[in-house]
Amino acid sequence: MFSFRKKKIETIRSNWAKPIDKFRNFDLISLFHKNISTKLDESELVDNKTWSDLNLDDIFSILDRNTSPIGQQYLYHLLHKYEKNSDKLTKRFKLIEYFKNNSELRELLQLEFARLDETSSYFIAPLIYGKLPSRPKYYFLFFALSYLAITSLLLIFINGSFLFLALVVFLTNLIINYFFSKKIHQYFAGFSSLNLLFITANKINKIQNNNISELEYLRNKTSLIKNLNKKVGSLVIDKASMNDMLSGLVAYLDIYFLYDLRKYSTSIGILIKYQKEIQQIFENVGQLDVAISIASYLSNQTNYCNPKFSSVNSISFTDVYHPLIPDAKSNNLDELDKSALITGSNMAGKTTFIKTVGVNFILAQAFNFCLSKSATIPKLIVKSAINRSDDLESNKSYFLVEVEELQNFIKLSKSNSKYLFLIDEIFRGTNTVERLASSTAVLDFLNKNNFVFVTTHDIELQELLNHKYEMFHFSEQVEDKNFYYDYKIQEGPTSSGNAIRLLEIKGYPEDITTKAKDLAKKFV
């Protein structure tokens, strides 16, 4: 036991402040969120399209240094949720910083959380947050038949003729077990790990610390947790650790005495009675594991801050950067009180920049930190239209998909909530004249009560939206016969591009580049 703990603590220490490269089953990780999100308003949650557009599965993976599946599930949910309560956000980050600076306590907790590092732990959430399973209607018969089975065995020692009764009872219980076991065994993984959760919570109660409310809550529930552990813990017998002969014997005894059916019925009753308390135990463990996980992530970030949430419609970032890009270039926004129209070359950084802004708005409202030196932002719900493609199954073209996405933005903009709309290459699926006309009308409408960050190659939009949008651009840098990207956003509209110069650098025939220059002059 000592050597196991020693090895585990060495692993915990070696993983600190490092991303953990492991397989993540998002179907299982998302189970808690799927069960709890149905009770929340859509305006409280990051929608699936925005989650996908902003690569939040990947961002989750670099934040996920959790020890337990419960921590993973809780992190996944928090990253989906806009926390509107500022006090909760402040408390959440305070706990993160506390663990960042208290290695002894976090390691003690991680050692206990390691007990939950089993696939079955993912199934606790649907058990305690999903639709509660019901006890069989005549469950009291399980107890009656179990007692009859015991009695029949004892009577055999008095009179051998009672062997017939024992066989009748066995066959009866065999049929009952066969009929009901298929319905209840799907819950056994959840109950098994629920017991591990109670054991873990009971162990955590022994850690002396008066600074963390989650630990204080668990200490206050010590008697309840011990009682739950005692009653639920007897439900699942670990047959896997037994040899074949012993596990076979236990299986037959289970059938004869209806052990699983009786304990299942008892455990369901306990779950119904103490559901709220069990959910709170689950969430407290999740909060602790997540706080340690985020503390590990921030320990190797040199540039992060607590955002200032402002009621003024103005956005400011100093040296903001994207978490998924190694040695990412940082950028600034200084008291931006308008929507932003961003032009520039392909691969110059336009799309990455609007993703950077969106990701930091979500991190700010989930965990109270931004990846920047400073940030002053309003609380906005992020909606994106970035990655788009034809929907062949629904027989929708690329353009129709975009039309429907922006139509949804228009509907949302009429609500009382405030939004940050991220739009990449607006209406690029149609002709130039209609693209400019439609883009101007839609962007003008969305700008009325919200912030819009939109990228485009249509520099004509700069003049059409000049008074309502702030102009920014990215561009490649061309020096002699070399070109490179500095990925730095620049204020103001772009006057011209370097596309033809790039063709020259790449060795296009002079006939083509000369003709392109002449045509460009005519189009201006």
C-alpha positions, -999 to +999 in steps of 0.1 A: +000+000+000+028+024+009+047+017-023+015+023-043+009+057-027+046+066-032+044+057-069+012+076-072+025+107-056+056+106-079+032+105-109+012+134-095+043+155-091+057+147-125+024+157-141+022+190-124+021+221-147+021+198-178-006+188-203-016+152-199-016+133-231-043+106-229-073+093-247-105+112-237-139+097-244-160+128-248-192+107-249-185+097-213-170+130-203-201+149-215-226+127-195-228+151-165-233+182-187-259+164-209-279+155-178-277+189-161-279+213-191-315+204-198-324+223-166-305+255-178-315+282-201-298+283-235-284+317-228-264+302-200-245+277-222-220+277-250-238+261-279-224+231-299-216+252-330-196+277-311-179+249-291-168+233-323-158+265-341-136+276-312-119+241-309-131+238-273-126+200-272-089+208-277-089+236-252-106+213-227-079+187-233-051+212-224-070+223-193-078+188-182-052+177-157-080+161-135-073+130-114-108+117-116-135+113-142-158+134-120-133+163-123-133+158-161-171+159-163-173+189-140-146+208-160-165+200-193-197+215-178-180+246-164-164+253-198-199+252-214-215+275-188-215+313-185-213+320-148-234+351-142-228+352-105-196+373-100-191+361-064-190+325-076-165+334-103-143+352-077-145+322-053-137+297-081-105+315-091-095+320-054-097+282-050-076+278-081-049+301-068-050+285-033-042+251-048-015+266-070+003+277-039-005+248-016+011+216-030+008+195+002-030+199+003-036+194-034-014+163-035-034+148-005-066+154-024-053+140-057-042+108-039-078+104-027-093+113-061-071+086-077-095+061-062-121+073-086-099+069-116-121+041-131-143+041-162-173+032-141-170+066-124-183+083-155-217+066-148-223+082-114-236+114-131-264+099-151-273+078-121-278+107-097-288+135-122-307+115-148-342+101-145-341+080-113-346+043-119-377+030-101-378+001-077-397-029-090-434-027-080-433-058-058-398-054-046-409-065-010-412-100-024-374-101-030-370-099+008-397-124+015-383-149-009-348-143+004-359-151+039-378-182+026-346-194+010-326-191+042-354-208+061-357-237+036-319-244+039-321-244+077-351-268+077-331-293+056-310-299+087-342-307+106-359-328+080-344-338+046-378-336+029-374-298+030-349-302+002-378-302-022-389-268-008-354-255-012-353-265-048-386-249-055-374-217-039-342-218-059-360-223-092-385-195-083-356-171-074-337-181-105-367-171-127-371-138-108-334-130-110-333-137-147-364-115-153-352-085-133-314-086-135-314-074-171-333-043-160-310-034-131-275-044-140-271-013-162-271+008-130-245-014-112-215+005-126-229+038-113-237+023-079-203+007-077-185+040-083-210+059-062-197+038-033-161+048-042-173+085-042-185+080-006-153+063+004-133+092-012-154+118+005-151+101+038-112+100+034-112+137+025-131+145+057-099+136+076-079+163+059-076+193+083-082+226+065-106+254+074-100+276+043-120+257+017-158+256+019-161+224-002-141+205+024-161+221+052-194+209+036-180+173+033-169+174+070-204+186+080-219+156+061-195+130+077-222+110+094-244+109+063-215+099+040-205+071+064-241+059+064-245+061+026-212+042+022-224+014+045-257+010+028-247+014-008-213-002-005-228-036+001-246-036-033-218-047-055-195-076-047-163-075-066-164-109-084-136-099-107-111-102-079-122-138-071-110-170-088-135-188-111-147-213-085-154-187-058-170-162-082-193-190-095-203-199-060-210-163-051-231-160-083-253-189-073-257-177-038-266-143-052-293-159-073-306-181-044-308-153-019-317-125-044-289-105-030-284-080-059-322-074-062-326-067-025-296-044-023-306-027-055-341-020-041-326-006-009-300+015-027-327+031-050-346+041-019-315+057-005-308+075-038-343+089-039-342+101-003-308+117-004-305+127-040-298+164-034-271+156-008-254+131-031-254+155-059-237+181-037-211+156-027-204+149-064-201+186-072-179+194-043-154+167-054-157+179-089-150+215-079-119+205-060-105+184-088-112+210-114-096+238-093-064+217-090-065+210-127-068+247-137-041+255-111-018+231-129-025+247-163-019+282-150+013+272-133+030+272-167+013+303-181+034+334-176+007+357-189-028+356-174-051+379-155-084+383-138-107+402-162-126+433-151-162+429-160-176+463-170-211+474-177-197+498-203-198+485-238-161+485-243-135+458-249-099+460-239-072+433-240-034+437-235-013+410-250-041+386-255-032+352-270-046+318-280-041+288-257-036+263-285-008+280-303+028+274-290+046+307-286+015+325-298+018+361-309-002+384-286-024+413-297-041+443-281-075+459-282-078+493-266-112+504-254-130+491-285-165+505-282-177+494-317-179+462-336-148+452-356-144+446-393-111+428-400-096+425-434-064+409-446-047+381-465-053+344-460-032+329-432-024+363-418-042+357-386-078+371-390-096+339-381-072+330-352-077+365-338-115+363-336-112+328-321-087+342-296-113+368-285-141+343-283-121+318-263-110+344-238-145+356-233-155+321-224-126+314-201-133+347-184-169+338-177-162+302-167-131+305-146-125+343-141-092+344-160-080+356-194-049+347-213-037+383-214-018+408-192-051+427-186-087+426-198-117+448-193-148+433-210-186+432-207-203+399-201-213+387-235-226+354-249-204+341-277-220+329-309-199+319-339-202+313-376-167+302-385-164+267-398-191+261-425-196+235-452-223+220-474-248+199-455-253+171-479-276+151-456-300+180-455-294+190-491-281+224-481-255+244-499-226+262-482-244+295-487-278+282-473-260+269-442-245+303-436-278+321-443-295+300-416-267+306-391-269+344-395-306+342-394-303+327-360-280+355-350-306+380-361-332+363-339-309+363-310-300+399-314-336+408-307-335+392-272-326+409-239-292+391-238-260+407-252-239+388-277-205+387-292-210+374-328-179+360-345-183+357-383-156+345-406-157+355-443-193+366-443-214+354-473-183+342-492-206+316-510-223+341-533-215+367-560-197+400-552-226+424-556-250+405-535-224+396-510-215+433-504-252+443-502-263+415-480-232+417-457-237+455-452-274+451-443-268+421-419-238+436-402-256+469-397-285+451-381-264+429-358-244+458-346-273+476-330-272+460-296-242+436-298-205+433-306-197+418-340-162+406-350-163+398-387-135+389-411-137+396-448-117+399-480-141+425-493-123+457-486-153+476-501-171+468-468-147+492-450-162+522-467-198+509-465-195+503-427-170+529-418-191+548-393-205+518-375-175+494-373-139+499-362-115+489-390-086+465-384-064+444-407-037+418-409-012+416-436+018+396-447+051+414-447+071+414-480+108+422-480+127+418-513+119+382-524+108+370-490+074+372-473+063+363-437+034+369-414+038+388-381+002+380-370-002+414-354-035+432-358-032+468-371-057+495-367-074+511-397-085+498-431-062+481-455-055+501-487-042+473-508-029+437-507+003+420-515-013+392-535+002+401-569+036+407-553+033+372-537+027+358-572+059+374-584+079+361-555+066+326-562+078+328-598+045+332-617+052+342-654+057+379-659+028+379-685+004+369-657+017+393-631+018+423-654-017+416-667-029+412-631-014+446-621-031+463-651-064+448-643-061+457-606-057+494-616-090+492-636-109+476-607-099+503-582 
